[in-house]
Amino acid sequence: MRGVSTIIVGILLLMISVSITSLGYIFFTNIYTGVTTKSEETISTTVKIMLSGMKIESVYNISSSAPSNITIRNTGKVDLTKFSAYRNETSTPTLNGASLVIKPGEVGILNLQNAIVVSGEKIQVTSAEGATAIYVKP
């Protein structure tokens, strides 16, 4: 009977060791996966911000009563999307800011909604990729 108890104790100790090792492996694998995924997302976002750039070339009105149009050149290496406009530090709604896509090296026109920009006003445009441009109308 004594020999059997020693075998059972040995098997139980082995099972406990395997269980603890398995739990540790699962725990550290989940941590590693989470950290790796978050790091990849952060690096991807940072690279996109570094590669994005834009320049406001002009702000003009088609007529004296029509809302202003902003001509934007993509000076970066990624597509620019989801534009927001600010007039004198105040958010200004756009007609096509959500749908406008400007490819690298190309020019696009952002249409302001019900906003006529006059001389001396500051216009700021931002994109979802992190690009920002400021223009003061002469």
C-alpha positions as CSV (number, residue, x, y, z in Angstrom):
1,M,0.0,0.0,0.0
2,R,2.9,2.4,0.8
3,G,4.3,2.0,-2.7
4,V,1.0,2.9,-4.4
5,S,0.7,6.2,-2.3
6,T,4.1,7.3,-3.4
7,I,3.2,6.7,-7.1
8,I,-0.1,8.6,-6.6
9,V,1.7,11.5,-4.9
10,G,4.3,11.6,-7.7
11,I,1.5,11.6,-10.4
12,L,-0.4,14.4,-8.6
13,L,2.8,16.5,-8.3
14,L,3.5,16.0,-12.0
15,M,-0.1,17.0,-12.9
16,I,0.1,20.1,-10.7
17,S,3.4,21.1,-12.3
18,V,2.0,20.6,-15.8
19,S,-1.1,22.6,-14.9
20,I,0.8,25.6,-13.5
21,T,3.2,25.6,-16.4
22,S,0.3,25.5,-18.9
23,L,-1.5,28.4,-17.1
24,G,1.8,30.4,-17.1
25,Y,2.3,29.7,-20.9
26,I,-1.3,30.8,-21.7
27,F,-1.0,33.9,-19.5
28,F,2.3,35.1,-21.0
29,T,1.2,34.2,-24.6
30,N,-1.9,36.4,-24.2
31,I,0.2,39.3,-22.8
32,Y,2.7,39.0,-25.7
33,T,-0.1,38.9,-28.3
34,G,-1.8,41.9,-26.8
35,V,1.4,44.0,-26.6
36,T,2.5,43.0,-30.1
37,T,-0.9,43.9,-31.6
38,K,-1.0,47.2,-29.9
39,S,2.6,48.0,-30.9
40,E,1.9,47.2,-34.5
41,E,-1.2,49.5,-34.5
42,T,0.8,52.3,-32.9
43,I,3.7,52.0,-35.3
44,S,1.3,51.9,-38.3
45,T,-0.5,55.1,-37.1
46,T,2.9,56.8,-36.5
47,V,4.2,55.9,-39.9
48,K,0.9,57.1,-41.5
49,I,1.2,60.5,-39.7
50,M,4.9,60.9,-40.7
51,L,4.1,60.2,-44.4
52,S,1.0,62.5,-44.6
53,G,1.2,66.1,-45.6
54,M,-0.9,68.8,-47.2
55,K,-0.8,72.4,-48.3
56,I,-3.7,74.8,-48.8
57,E,-3.0,76.4,-52.2
58,S,-6.0,78.8,-52.2
59,V,-9.3,79.7,-50.7
60,Y,-11.8,81.2,-53.1
61,N,-15.5,81.8,-53.8
62,I,-17.2,81.1,-57.1
63,S,-19.5,84.1,-56.5
64,S,-19.9,86.7,-53.7
65,S,-22.8,84.7,-52.2
66,A,-21.4,81.1,-52.7
67,P,-19.6,79.3,-49.9
68,S,-15.8,79.1,-50.1
69,N,-13.8,76.4,-51.7
70,I,-10.4,75.3,-50.4
71,T,-7.8,74.0,-52.9
72,I,-5.6,71.4,-51.1
73,R,-2.5,69.7,-52.5
74,N,-1.4,66.3,-51.0
75,T,2.3,66.7,-50.4
76,G,2.7,63.4,-48.5
77,K,3.0,59.8,-49.6
78,V,-0.4,58.4,-48.4
79,D,-4.0,59.1,-49.4
80,L,-5.7,61.9,-47.4
81,T,-9.3,61.3,-46.3
82,K,-12.0,62.6,-43.9
83,F,-11.2,66.3,-43.9
84,S,-12.3,68.8,-41.2
85,A,-12.2,72.6,-41.6
86,Y,-11.8,75.3,-39.0
87,R,-12.3,79.0,-39.7
88,N,-10.7,81.3,-37.1
89,E,-10.4,78.3,-34.7
90,T,-14.1,77.4,-35.0
91,S,-15.2,74.1,-36.6
92,T,-16.8,74.8,-40.0
93,P,-19.1,72.2,-41.7
94,T,-18.0,71.0,-45.1
95,L,-20.1,69.6,-48.0
96,N,-17.6,66.9,-49.1
97,G,-15.1,66.6,-46.2
98,A,-16.2,63.0,-45.4
99,S,-16.1,61.8,-49.0
100,L,-13.1,63.7,-50.4
101,V,-10.0,61.5,-51.1
102,I,-6.8,63.2,-52.3
103,K,-4.0,60.9,-53.6
104,P,-0.3,61.8,-53.2
105,G,0.7,64.7,-55.4
106,E,-2.9,65.4,-56.5
107,V,-5.1,68.4,-55.7
108,G,-8.6,68.3,-54.3
109,I,-11.2,70.9,-53.5
110,L,-12.9,71.0,-50.1
111,N,-16.3,72.8,-50.2
112,L,-17.3,74.7,-47.1
113,Q,-20.9,74.7,-46.2
114,N,-22.5,78.2,-45.8
115,A,-19.1,79.9,-45.1
116,I,-17.7,82.8,-47.0
117,V,-14.1,83.4,-46.1
118,V,-13.0,87.0,-46.2
119,S,-9.6,88.6,-46.2
120,G,-7.6,88.1,-43.0
121,E,-9.5,85.0,-41.8
122,K,-7.5,81.9,-40.8
123,I,-8.4,78.6,-42.3
124,Q,-7.1,75.3,-40.9
125,V,-7.8,71.9,-42.5
126,T,-7.0,68.5,-41.0
127,S,-7.3,65.0,-42.3
128,A,-7.9,61.6,-40.6
129,E,-4.3,60.7,-41.3
130,G,-2.9,63.5,-39.2
131,A,-2.0,66.1,-41.8
132,T,-2.7,69.7,-41.0
133,A,-2.5,72.9,-43.1
134,I,-3.1,76.5,-42.1
135,Y,-3.9,79.4,-44.5
136,V,-4.6,83.0,-43.9
137,K,-6.6,84.6,-46.7
138,P,-4.8,87.7,-48.1
